[in-house]
Amino acid sequence: MIKTLLYTIVITILCLLVLLAGAVFISVDDSASVPAPLPLTDQDVARIRQLASENSPAKVVSAAKVQLQITDSELNDLLRFANQFLENKLRASVNLKKGIIYSDLSYRLPSNPLGKFINIKLTMSVGYARYFVIDEMSIGHLSVPSVVLHYLQPAIADYIKEHYPSYYLLWKLVKRIDVADSAMTVHYQIKRIDYSKLRSVIKKVAVDDVQRERISAYALEMDRILSELDTKEQSVINVVAPIFTFAQKRSLINEQAVEENRIALLTLAAYTINKNPLSYVSDETLSVRPRIELTLKDRGDLTKHYLISSAINMMSDSVWSNAIGLRKELKDANGGSGFSFVDLMADIAGNKLATLAQSPARAVEIQSRLSQLSSEDEIMADISGLQEGLTAEEFRIEYGNLSSEEYIQVIRDIERRLFACSVYRH
């Protein structure tokens, strides 16, 4: 009797394993059902920022409900934007019809012998005016039975509530969802009592724990470096060298030199506009930093151009920097009065630094070079003879436009001068 029972149990387990293996096999594909998304254009990013601005919690906090109207095209742009959080592993496409949401997902799997992607098709409706209900679901060639969906959805909701309370709090603000052809209207309400909580939630959602730790570490290191400087005016290399020594030490441990370089440059650039990056990702009370003028060729404006141009370049594809608005703030601070070829040289030098710092083949080498800086000439060339303060009319008369031979000659001269800087050489 016992022998028969054990035999039955073993056979049942083997059958279940075979069924599970078969289900996994037919759920995995070699190709993605969703085409690779095109990179976001400047217009796409501008529209996303406009949506974010129009629905900024500071603007819409009120006792009244607010409507967010979004087309399926804009929704797909948002999904492409959010995909950067997942290192572009998830491809998603949404198609809206009256009362129905059709969604296709393709998730890139780690290397394995079965296949490269899991493809998921979803057909959803809106239940109780505010909850997404999965009506149909298929994974690869496997259709998920409705009885499984019936138990799966509350389990997913409970999992999100327990493990991702930040997202759950955001969802509680939604009061109603209306789906029409090619468009969706989300009705939501942010009361003043929710506002402070929401700001903390946005910080948690926009920046993951790894980035938060990294930003915090560099902020503390910057505080330490500044505390050891004894005058109110310092050459920029007196902070660049130690911050990249710090980056070098961290990279030896985590082998992520590009990411370390990114936050190092962000920390330096943010300081030039009197910002502490930690304030964007934490609600902690920050220590008051000493204000020290960082100069390059005895000029504070060149330090700004150099470091801000470099940081903006490094953050151009960084989703979290766009999400928290820091990249825009840096761009806004990098203005000026009149056209200056000296400022332009600093911008070009900053972009050269960023290009090398984010190159996997050069990132470690750049850390070593910057950590050993002993002269500004290693990062910035001679600026003598370069024109500054040109009005638009003066520039037009002397150089015509950015394609003119006169202008190109000056740019070639700037490139030639910068080639003499040891940091940028191969």
TORKOL-4160 file (C-alpha; in steps of 0.2 Angstrom, whole numbers, padded with zeros to 4 digits, m for minus):
426
<pt num="1" X="0000" Y="0000" Z="0000"/>
<pt num="2" X="0013" Y="0012" Z="0005"/>
<pt num="3" X="0024" Y="0007" Z="m0010"/>
<pt num="4" X="0010" Y="0010" Z="m0022"/>
<pt num="5" X="0006" Y="0027" Z="m0014"/>
<pt num="6" X="0025" Y="0033" Z="m0015"/>
<pt num="7" X="0025" Y="0027" Z="m0033"/>
<pt num="8" X="0009" Y="0037" Z="m0037"/>
<pt num="9" X="0017" Y="0052" Z="m0029"/>
<pt num="10" X="0033" Y="0051" Z="m0038"/>
<pt num="11" X="0024" Y="0049" Z="m0055"/>
<pt num="12" X="0013" Y="0064" Z="m0051"/>
<pt num="13" X="0028" Y="0075" Z="m0047"/>
<pt num="14" X="0036" Y="0069" Z="m0063"/>
<pt num="15" X="0021" Y="0073" Z="m0073"/>
<pt num="16" X="0019" Y="0090" Z="m0065"/>
<pt num="17" X="0038" Y="0093" Z="m0069"/>
<pt num="18" X="0036" Y="0088" Z="m0087"/>
<pt num="19" X="0020" Y="0099" Z="m0089"/>
<pt num="20" X="0029" Y="0114" Z="m0081"/>
<pt num="21" X="0044" Y="0111" Z="m0092"/>
<pt num="22" X="0033" Y="0110" Z="m0107"/>
<pt num="23" X="0024" Y="0126" Z="m0101"/>
<pt num="24" X="0040" Y="0135" Z="m0100"/>
<pt num="25" X="0046" Y="0129" Z="m0117"/>
<pt num="26" X="0031" Y="0135" Z="m0126"/>
<pt num="27" X="0031" Y="0152" Z="m0116"/>
<pt num="28" X="0049" Y="0157" Z="m0122"/>
<pt num="29" X="0053" Y="0163" Z="m0139"/>
<pt num="30" X="0068" Y="0167" Z="m0149"/>
<pt num="31" X="0061" Y="0183" Z="m0155"/>
<pt num="32" X="0051" Y="0198" Z="m0147"/>
<pt num="33" X="0033" Y="0201" Z="m0152"/>
<pt num="34" X="0036" Y="0219" Z="m0149"/>
<pt num="35" X="0048" Y="0228" Z="m0161"/>
<pt num="36" X="0063" Y="0236" Z="m0154"/>
<pt num="37" X="0058" Y="0254" Z="m0149"/>
<pt num="38" X="0065" Y="0269" Z="m0158"/>
<pt num="39" X="0075" Y="0281" Z="m0147"/>
<pt num="40" X="0065" Y="0295" Z="m0139"/>
<pt num="41" X="0067" Y="0311" Z="m0149"/>
<pt num="42" X="0069" Y="0328" Z="m0142"/>
<pt num="43" X="0051" Y="0331" Z="m0146"/>
<pt num="44" X="0046" Y="0315" Z="m0137"/>
<pt num="45" X="0055" Y="0320" Z="m0121"/>
<pt num="46" X="0048" Y="0338" Z="m0122"/>
<pt num="47" X="0031" Y="0331" Z="m0122"/>
<pt num="48" X="0034" Y="0319" Z="m0108"/>
<pt num="49" X="0041" Y="0334" Z="m0098"/>
<pt num="50" X="0026" Y="0344" Z="m0102"/>
<pt num="51" X="0015" Y="0331" Z="m0096"/>
<pt num="52" X="0025" Y="0330" Z="m0080"/>
<pt num="53" X="0025" Y="0349" Z="m0078"/>
<pt num="54" X="0006" Y="0350" Z="m0081"/>
<pt num="55" X="0003" Y="0336" Z="m0068"/>
<pt num="56" X="0016" Y="0342" Z="m0055"/>
<pt num="57" X="0010" Y="0338" Z="m0037"/>
<pt num="58" X="0014" Y="0356" Z="m0032"/>
<pt num="59" X="0002" Y="0363" Z="m0046"/>
<pt num="60" X="m0013" Y="0351" Z="m0044"/>
<pt num="61" X="m0013" Y="0349" Z="m0025"/>
<pt num="62" X="m0031" Y="0353" Z="m0022"/>
<pt num="63" X="m0048" Y="0347" Z="m0015"/>
<pt num="64" X="m0054" Y="0345" Z="m0032"/>
<pt num="65" X="m0051" Y="0331" Z="m0044"/>
<pt num="66" X="m0039" Y="0333" Z="m0059"/>
<pt num="67" X="m0040" Y="0325" Z="m0076"/>
<pt num="68" X="m0025" Y="0318" Z="m0085"/>
<pt num="69" X="m0029" Y="0315" Z="m0104"/>
<pt num="70" X="m0016" Y="0305" Z="m0113"/>
<pt num="71" X="m0016" Y="0297" Z="m0130"/>
<pt num="72" X="m0010" Y="0279" Z="m0133"/>
<pt num="73" X="0005" Y="0287" Z="m0143"/>
<pt num="74" X="0010" Y="0297" Z="m0128"/>
<pt num="75" X="0007" Y="0282" Z="m0117"/>
<pt num="76" X="0019" Y="0272" Z="m0128"/>
<pt num="77" X="0032" Y="0286" Z="m0126"/>
<pt num="78" X="0030" Y="0285" Z="m0107"/>
<pt num="79" X="0033" Y="0266" Z="m0108"/>
<pt num="80" X="0049" Y="0269" Z="m0118"/>
<pt num="81" X="0054" Y="0282" Z="m0106"/>
<pt num="82" X="0051" Y="0270" Z="m0091"/>
<pt num="83" X="0059" Y="0256" Z="m0099"/>
<pt num="84" X="0076" Y="0264" Z="m0096"/>
<pt num="85" X="0073" Y="0260" Z="m0077"/>
<pt num="86" X="0074" Y="0241" Z="m0083"/>
<pt num="87" X="0090" Y="0244" Z="m0094"/>
<pt num="88" X="0079" Y="0242" Z="m0109"/>
<pt num="89" X="0075" Y="0224" Z="m0106"/>
<pt num="90" X="0056" Y="0227" Z="m0108"/>
<pt num="91" X="0047" Y="0231" Z="m0124"/>
<pt num="92" X="0029" Y="0237" Z="m0122"/>
<pt num="93" X="0015" Y="0242" Z="m0134"/>
<pt num="94" X="m0002" Y="0248" Z="m0129"/>
<pt num="95" X="m0017" Y="0251" Z="m0140"/>
<pt num="96" X="m0033" Y="0259" Z="m0133"/>
<pt num="97" X="m0050" Y="0255" Z="m0139"/>
<pt num="98" X="m0067" Y="0260" Z="m0131"/>
<pt num="99" X="m0067" Y="0252" Z="m0114"/>
<pt num="100" X="m0053" Y="0240" Z="m0119"/>
<pt num="101" X="m0034" Y="0241" Z="m0117"/>
<pt num="102" X="m0023" Y="0229" Z="m0128"/>
<pt num="103" X="m0005" Y="0227" Z="m0123"/>
<pt num="104" X="0010" Y="0217" Z="m0129"/>
<pt num="105" X="0025" Y="0215" Z="m0119"/>
<pt num="106" X="0042" Y="0207" Z="m0123"/>
<pt num="107" X="0054" Y="0204" Z="m0109"/>
<pt num="108" X="0072" Y="0200" Z="m0113"/>
<pt num="109" X="0079" Y="0185" Z="m0103"/>
<pt num="110" X="0096" Y="0182" Z="m0097"/>
<pt num="111" X="0106" Y="0170" Z="m0108"/>
<pt num="112" X="0098" Y="0152" Z="m0108"/>
<pt num="113" X="0096" Y="0138" Z="m0120"/>
<pt num="114" X="0077" Y="0139" Z="m0121"/>
<pt num="115" X="0075" Y="0157" Z="m0129"/>
<pt num="116" X="0078" Y="0175" Z="m0128"/>
<pt num="117" X="0061" Y="0183" Z="m0124"/>
<pt num="118" X="0045" Y="0180" Z="m0115"/>
<pt num="119" X="0031" Y="0188" Z="m0125"/>
<pt num="120" X="0015" Y="0192" Z="m0116"/>
<pt num="121" X="m0002" Y="0198" Z="m0123"/>
<pt num="122" X="m0015" Y="0206" Z="m0112"/>
<pt num="123" X="m0033" Y="0211" Z="m0115"/>
<pt num="124" X="m0039" Y="0222" Z="m0100"/>
<pt num="125" X="m0054" Y="0232" Z="m0096"/>
<pt num="126" X="m0058" Y="0244" Z="m0081"/>
<pt num="127" X="m0067" Y="0237" Z="m0067"/>
<pt num="128" X="m0076" Y="0248" Z="m0053"/>
<pt num="129" X="m0071" Y="0263" Z="m0064"/>
<pt num="130" X="m0053" Y="0263" Z="m0057"/>
<pt num="131" X="m0045" Y="0245" Z="m0058"/>
<pt num="132" X="m0037" Y="0236" Z="m0072"/>
<pt num="133" X="m0045" Y="0219" Z="m0075"/>
<pt num="134" X="m0036" Y="0206" Z="m0085"/>
<pt num="135" X="m0049" Y="0198" Z="m0096"/>
<pt num="136" X="m0037" Y="0188" Z="m0107"/>
<pt num="137" X="m0018" Y="0184" Z="m0106"/>
<pt num="138" X="m0006" Y="0173" Z="m0116"/>
<pt num="139" X="0012" Y="0169" Z="m0112"/>
<pt num="140" X="0021" Y="0164" Z="m0128"/>
<pt num="141" X="0010" Y="0151" Z="m0136"/>
<pt num="142" X="0002" Y="0147" Z="m0119"/>
<pt num="143" X="m0015" Y="0154" Z="m0115"/>
<pt num="144" X="m0018" Y="0157" Z="m0097"/>
<pt num="145" X="m0035" Y="0150" Z="m0091"/>
<pt num="146" X="m0048" Y="0162" Z="m0084"/>
<pt num="147" X="m0049" Y="0153" Z="m0068"/>
<pt num="148" X="m0030" Y="0156" Z="m0065"/>
<pt num="149" X="m0033" Y="0175" Z="m0069"/>
<pt num="150" X="m0047" Y="0175" Z="m0057"/>
<pt num="151" X="m0035" Y="0171" Z="m0043"/>
<pt num="152" X="m0019" Y="0179" Z="m0050"/>
<pt num="153" X="m0025" Y="0197" Z="m0050"/>
<pt num="154" X="m0029" Y="0199" Z="m0032"/>
<pt num="155" X="m0013" Y="0190" Z="m0028"/>
<pt num="156" X="m0003" Y="0203" Z="m0039"/>
<pt num="157" X="m0012" Y="0217" Z="m0030"/>
<pt num="158" X="m0008" Y="0210" Z="m0013"/>
<pt num="159" X="0010" Y="0208" Z="m0018"/>
<pt num="160" X="0012" Y="0226" Z="m0025"/>
<pt num="161" X="0004" Y="0233" Z="m0009"/>
<pt num="162" X="0016" Y="0223" Z="0002"/>
<pt num="163" X="0032" Y="0225" Z="m0008"/>
<pt num="164" X="0030" Y="0241" Z="m0017"/>
<pt num="165" X="0020" Y="0253" Z="m0005"/>
<pt num="166" X="0026" Y="0268" Z="m0015"/>
<pt num="167" X="0017" Y="0262" Z="m0031"/>
<pt num="168" X="0002" Y="0257" Z="m0021"/>
<pt num="169" X="0001" Y="0275" Z="m0013"/>
<pt num="170" X="0001" Y="0283" Z="m0030"/>
<pt num="171" X="m0013" Y="0271" Z="m0036"/>
<pt num="172" X="m0024" Y="0276" Z="m0022"/>
<pt num="173" X="m0024" Y="0294" Z="m0029"/>
<pt num="174" X="m0033" Y="0288" Z="m0044"/>
<pt num="175" X="m0052" Y="0290" Z="m0043"/>
<pt num="176" X="m0058" Y="0285" Z="m0061"/>
<pt num="177" X="m0051" Y="0279" Z="m0077"/>
<pt num="178" X="m0060" Y="0281" Z="m0094"/>
<pt num="179" X="m0054" Y="0272" Z="m0109"/>
<pt num="180" X="m0059" Y="0278" Z="m0127"/>
<pt num="181" X="m0053" Y="0275" Z="m0144"/>
<pt num="182" X="m0034" Y="0280" Z="m0144"/>
<pt num="183" X="m0035" Y="0289" Z="m0128"/>
<pt num="184" X="m0037" Y="0287" Z="m0109"/>
<pt num="185" X="m0043" Y="0300" Z="m0096"/>
<pt num="186" X="m0036" Y="0297" Z="m0078"/>
<pt num="187" X="m0046" Y="0306" Z="m0064"/>
<pt num="188" X="m0036" Y="0309" Z="m0049"/>
<pt num="189" X="m0035" Y="0319" Z="m0033"/>
<pt num="190" X="m0020" Y="0325" Z="m0023"/>
<pt num="191" X="m0025" Y="0332" Z="m0006"/>
<pt num="192" X="m0014" Y="0343" Z="0004"/>
<pt num="193" X="m0012" Y="0330" Z="0017"/>
<pt num="194" X="m0005" Y="0318" Z="0003"/>
<pt num="195" X="0007" Y="0331" Z="m0004"/>
<pt num="196" X="0022" Y="0328" Z="0007"/>
<pt num="197" X="0020" Y="0309" Z="0006"/>
<pt num="198" X="0019" Y="0310" Z="m0013"/>
<pt num="199" X="0035" Y="0320" Z="m0014"/>
<pt num="200" X="0044" Y="0306" Z="m0004"/>
<pt num="201" X="0036" Y="0293" Z="m0015"/>
<pt num="202" X="0042" Y="0301" Z="m0031"/>
<pt num="203" X="0060" Y="0302" Z="m0025"/>
<pt num="204" X="0059" Y="0283" Z="m0021"/>
<pt num="205" X="0051" Y="0278" Z="m0037"/>
<pt num="206" X="0062" Y="0289" Z="m0048"/>
<pt num="207" X="0079" Y="0283" Z="m0040"/>
<pt num="208" X="0082" Y="0265" Z="m0036"/>
<pt num="209" X="0092" Y="0260" Z="m0020"/>
<pt num="210" X="0108" Y="0257" Z="m0029"/>
<pt num="211" X="0108" Y="0275" Z="m0036"/>
<pt num="212" X="0102" Y="0282" Z="m0020"/>
<pt num="213" X="0117" Y="0274" Z="m0010"/>
<pt num="214" X="0129" Y="0280" Z="m0024"/>
<pt num="215" X="0123" Y="0298" Z="m0023"/>
<pt num="216" X="0123" Y="0298" Z="m0004"/>
<pt num="217" X="0141" Y="0292" Z="m0004"/>
<pt num="218" X="0147" Y="0305" Z="m0016"/>
<pt num="219" X="0138" Y="0319" Z="m0007"/>
<pt num="220" X="0146" Y="0314" Z="0010"/>
<pt num="221" X="0163" Y="0313" Z="0001"/>
<pt num="222" X="0160" Y="0330" Z="m0006"/>
<pt num="223" X="0156" Y="0337" Z="0011"/>
<pt num="224" X="0173" Y="0330" Z="0017"/>
<pt num="225" X="0183" Y="0337" Z="0003"/>
<pt num="226" X="0176" Y="0354" Z="0005"/>
<pt num="227" X="0179" Y="0354" Z="0024"/>
<pt num="228" X="0197" Y="0352" Z="0021"/>
<pt num="229" X="0199" Y="0367" Z="0009"/>
<pt num="230" X="0206" Y="0382" Z="0019"/>
<pt num="231" X="0201" Y="0396" Z="0007"/>
<pt num="232" X="0185" Y="0403" Z="m0001"/>
<pt num="233" X="0193" Y="0401" Z="m0019"/>
<pt num="234" X="0200" Y="0386" Z="m0025"/>
<pt num="235" X="0206" Y="0378" Z="m0042"/>
<pt num="236" X="0193" Y="0366" Z="m0048"/>
<pt num="237" X="0207" Y="0352" Z="m0049"/>
<pt num="238" X="0207" Y="0353" Z="m0030"/>
<pt num="239" X="0190" Y="0345" Z="m0029"/>
<pt num="240" X="0191" Y="0335" Z="m0046"/>
<pt num="241" X="0206" Y="0325" Z="m0041"/>
<pt num="242" X="0200" Y="0319" Z="m0024"/>
<pt num="243" X="0182" Y="0315" Z="m0030"/>
<pt num="244" X="0189" Y="0304" Z="m0044"/>
<pt num="245" X="0201" Y="0296" Z="m0031"/>
<pt num="246" X="0185" Y="0291" Z="m0022"/>
<pt num="247" X="0177" Y="0285" Z="m0038"/>
<pt num="248" X="0193" Y="0275" Z="m0042"/>
<pt num="249" X="0192" Y="0266" Z="m0025"/>
<pt num="250" X="0174" Y="0262" Z="m0027"/>
<pt num="251" X="0176" Y="0255" Z="m0044"/>
<pt num="252" X="0189" Y="0243" Z="m0038"/>
<pt num="253" X="0176" Y="0235" Z="m0027"/>
<pt num="254" X="0160" Y="0236" Z="m0038"/>
<pt num="255" X="0168" Y="0236" Z="m0056"/>
<pt num="256" X="0156" Y="0250" Z="m0062"/>
<pt num="257" X="0168" Y="0264" Z="m0067"/>
<pt num="258" X="0156" Y="0272" Z="m0079"/>
<pt num="259" X="0142" Y="0274" Z="m0066"/>
<pt num="260" X="0154" Y="0280" Z="m0053"/>
<pt num="261" X="0161" Y="0293" Z="m0065"/>
<pt num="262" X="0143" Y="0298" Z="m0069"/>
<pt num="263" X="0139" Y="0302" Z="m0051"/>
<pt num="264" X="0156" Y="0310" Z="m0048"/>
<pt num="265" X="0153" Y="0323" Z="m0062"/>
<pt num="266" X="0135" Y="0325" Z="m0056"/>
<pt num="267" X="0141" Y="0329" Z="m0039"/>
<pt num="268" X="0154" Y="0342" Z="m0045"/>
<pt num="269" X="0142" Y="0350" Z="m0057"/>
<pt num="270" X="0128" Y="0352" Z="m0044"/>
<pt num="271" X="0139" Y="0360" Z="m0032"/>
<pt num="272" X="0143" Y="0374" Z="m0045"/>
<pt num="273" X="0125" Y="0379" Z="m0044"/>
<pt num="274" X="0123" Y="0377" Z="m0025"/>
<pt num="275" X="0114" Y="0361" Z="m0026"/>
<pt num="276" X="0116" Y="0345" Z="m0016"/>
<pt num="277" X="0111" Y="0330" Z="m0027"/>
<pt num="278" X="0106" Y="0321" Z="m0010"/>
<pt num="279" X="0091" Y="0333" Z="m0009"/>
<pt num="280" X="0083" Y="0326" Z="m0024"/>
<pt num="281" X="0083" Y="0308" Z="m0018"/>
<pt num="282" X="0081" Y="0310" Z="0001"/>
<pt num="283" X="0070" Y="0319" Z="0014"/>
<pt num="284" X="0085" Y="0320" Z="0027"/>
<pt num="285" X="0090" Y="0337" Z="0033"/>
<pt num="286" X="0106" Y="0341" Z="0024"/>
<pt num="287" X="0121" Y="0349" Z="0032"/>
<pt num="288" X="0125" Y="0367" Z="0026"/>
<pt num="289" X="0140" Y="0367" Z="0014"/>
<pt num="290" X="0154" Y="0380" Z="0014"/>
<pt num="291" X="0153" Y="0391" Z="m0002"/>
<pt num="292" X="0169" Y="0390" Z="m0011"/>
<pt num="293" X="0172" Y="0398" Z="m0028"/>
<pt num="294" X="0179" Y="0384" Z="m0039"/>
<pt num="295" X="0189" Y="0392" Z="m0053"/>
<pt num="296" X="0196" Y="0386" Z="m0070"/>
<pt num="297" X="0209" Y="0398" Z="m0078"/>
<pt num="298" X="0205" Y="0410" Z="m0063"/>
<pt num="299" X="0187" Y="0411" Z="m0069"/>
<pt num="300" X="0171" Y="0403" Z="m0060"/>
<pt num="301" X="0161" Y="0404" Z="m0076"/>
<pt num="302" X="0172" Y="0392" Z="m0085"/>
<pt num="303" X="0171" Y="0379" Z="m0070"/>
<pt num="304" X="0152" Y="0380" Z="m0073"/>
<pt num="305" X="0153" Y="0377" Z="m0092"/>
<pt num="306" X="0166" Y="0363" Z="m0090"/>
<pt num="307" X="0157" Y="0353" Z="m0076"/>
<pt num="308" X="0139" Y="0356" Z="m0081"/>
<pt num="309" X="0142" Y="0352" Z="m0099"/>
<pt num="310" X="0151" Y="0336" Z="m0094"/>
<pt num="311" X="0137" Y="0331" Z="m0082"/>
<pt num="312" X="0123" Y="0335" Z="m0094"/>
<pt num="313" X="0132" Y="0324" Z="m0107"/>
<pt num="314" X="0134" Y="0310" Z="m0094"/>
<pt num="315" X="0116" Y="0311" Z="m0089"/>
<pt num="316" X="0108" Y="0313" Z="m0107"/>
<pt num="317" X="0101" Y="0295" Z="m0106"/>
<pt num="318" X="0099" Y="0294" Z="m0088"/>
<pt num="319" X="0081" Y="0292" Z="m0084"/>
<pt num="320" X="0082" Y="0296" Z="m0065"/>
<pt num="321" X="0091" Y="0312" Z="m0068"/>
<pt num="322" X="0077" Y="0317" Z="m0080"/>
<pt num="323" X="0063" Y="0311" Z="m0069"/>
<pt num="324" X="0069" Y="0321" Z="m0054"/>
<pt num="325" X="0072" Y="0337" Z="m0064"/>
<pt num="326" X="0091" Y="0338" Z="m0060"/>
<pt num="327" X="0097" Y="0338" Z="m0078"/>
<pt num="328" X="0085" Y="0352" Z="m0083"/>
<pt num="329" X="0091" Y="0362" Z="m0068"/>
<pt num="330" X="0109" Y="0360" Z="m0074"/>
<pt num="331" X="0105" Y="0365" Z="m0092"/>
<pt num="332" X="0095" Y="0381" Z="m0086"/>
<pt num="333" X="0111" Y="0386" Z="m0076"/>
<pt num="334" X="0123" Y="0385" Z="m0090"/>
<pt num="335" X="0117" Y="0400" Z="m0099"/>
<pt num="336" X="0127" Y="0416" Z="m0102"/>
<pt num="337" X="0127" Y="0433" Z="m0110"/>
<pt num="338" X="0135" Y="0435" Z="m0127"/>
<pt num="339" X="0144" Y="0423" Z="m0137"/>
<pt num="340" X="0160" Y="0417" Z="m0130"/>
<pt num="341" X="0173" Y="0405" Z="m0139"/>
<pt num="342" X="0181" Y="0403" Z="m0121"/>
<pt num="343" X="0165" Y="0397" Z="m0114"/>
<pt num="344" X="0163" Y="0386" Z="m0130"/>
<pt num="345" X="0180" Y="0379" Z="m0127"/>
<pt num="346" X="0175" Y="0374" Z="m0109"/>
<pt num="347" X="0159" Y="0366" Z="m0115"/>
<pt num="348" X="0169" Y="0356" Z="m0128"/>
<pt num="349" X="0182" Y="0351" Z="m0115"/>
<pt num="350" X="0168" Y="0345" Z="m0103"/>
<pt num="351" X="0160" Y="0335" Z="m0117"/>
<pt num="352" X="0177" Y="0327" Z="m0121"/>
<pt num="353" X="0178" Y="0322" Z="m0103"/>
<pt num="354" X="0161" Y="0315" Z="m0102"/>
<pt num="355" X="0164" Y="0305" Z="m0118"/>
<pt num="356" X="0179" Y="0297" Z="m0111"/>
<pt num="357" X="0172" Y="0295" Z="m0093"/>
<pt num="358" X="0157" Y="0285" Z="m0100"/>
<pt num="359" X="0167" Y="0274" Z="m0112"/>
<pt num="360" X="0169" Y="0257" Z="m0104"/>
<pt num="361" X="0186" Y="0255" Z="m0112"/>
<pt num="362" X="0192" Y="0272" Z="m0105"/>
<pt num="363" X="0182" Y="0275" Z="m0089"/>
<pt num="364" X="0195" Y="0267" Z="m0077"/>
<pt num="365" X="0209" Y="0276" Z="m0086"/>
<pt num="366" X="0201" Y="0293" Z="m0084"/>
<pt num="367" X="0198" Y="0290" Z="m0066"/>
<pt num="368" X="0217" Y="0287" Z="m0064"/>
<pt num="369" X="0221" Y="0303" Z="m0074"/>
<pt num="370" X="0209" Y="0314" Z="m0065"/>
<pt num="371" X="0214" Y="0308" Z="m0048"/>
<pt num="372" X="0232" Y="0313" Z="m0051"/>
<pt num="373" X="0229" Y="0330" Z="m0058"/>
<pt num="374" X="0242" Y="0343" Z="m0054"/>
<pt num="375" X="0238" Y="0357" Z="m0066"/>
<pt num="376" X="0223" Y="0365" Z="m0074"/>
<pt num="377" X="0232" Y="0363" Z="m0091"/>
<pt num="378" X="0229" Y="0345" Z="m0091"/>
<pt num="379" X="0210" Y="0348" Z="m0093"/>
<pt num="380" X="0209" Y="0365" Z="m0100"/>
<pt num="381" X="0219" Y="0373" Z="m0114"/>
<pt num="382" X="0226" Y="0391" Z="m0117"/>
<pt num="383" X="0212" Y="0403" Z="m0119"/>
<pt num="384" X="0221" Y="0418" Z="m0125"/>
<pt num="385" X="0216" Y="0426" Z="m0141"/>
<pt num="386" X="0198" Y="0418" Z="m0141"/>
<pt num="387" X="0184" Y="0431" Z="m0143"/>
<pt num="388" X="0171" Y="0434" Z="m0130"/>
<pt num="389" X="0155" Y="0444" Z="m0127"/>
<pt num="390" X="0150" Y="0444" Z="m0145"/>
<pt num="391" X="0132" Y="0450" Z="m0148"/>
<pt num="392" X="0121" Y="0440" Z="m0161"/>
<pt num="393" X="0124" Y="0454" Z="m0174"/>
<pt num="394" X="0143" Y="0455" Z="m0171"/>
<pt num="395" X="0144" Y="0436" Z="m0173"/>
<pt num="396" X="0134" Y="0437" Z="m0189"/>
<pt num="397" X="0145" Y="0450" Z="m0196"/>
<pt num="398" X="0161" Y="0442" Z="m0192"/>
<pt num="399" X="0157" Y="0423" Z="m0193"/>
<pt num="400" X="0140" Y="0422" Z="m0203"/>
<pt num="401" X="0134" Y="0406" Z="m0196"/>
<pt num="402" X="0140" Y="0390" Z="m0188"/>
<pt num="403" X="0143" Y="0382" Z="m0205"/>
<pt num="404" X="0155" Y="0396" Z="m0211"/>
<pt num="405" X="0173" Y="0393" Z="m0214"/>
<pt num="406" X="0178" Y="0407" Z="m0202"/>
<pt num="407" X="0168" Y="0399" Z="m0188"/>
<pt num="408" X="0175" Y="0381" Z="m0192"/>
<pt num="409" X="0193" Y="0388" Z="m0192"/>
<pt num="410" X="0190" Y="0394" Z="m0174"/>
<pt num="411" X="0183" Y="0377" Z="m0169"/>
<pt num="412" X="0198" Y="0368" Z="m0177"/>
<pt num="413" X="0209" Y="0379" Z="m0167"/>
<pt num="414" X="0200" Y="0375" Z="m0151"/>
<pt num="415" X="0201" Y="0357" Z="m0154"/>
<pt num="416" X="0220" Y="0358" Z="m0158"/>
<pt num="417" X="0223" Y="0367" Z="m0142"/>
<pt num="418" X="0213" Y="0354" Z="m0132"/>
<pt num="419" X="0223" Y="0341" Z="m0140"/>
<pt num="420" X="0238" Y="0347" Z="m0129"/>
<pt num="421" X="0228" Y="0343" Z="m0113"/>
<pt num="422" X="0235" Y="0326" Z="m0107"/>
<pt num="423" X="0218" Y="0320" Z="m0100"/>
<pt num="424" X="0210" Y="0319" Z="m0117"/>
<pt num="425" X="0224" Y="0310" Z="m0126"/>
<pt num="426" X="0224" Y="0292" Z="m0130"/>
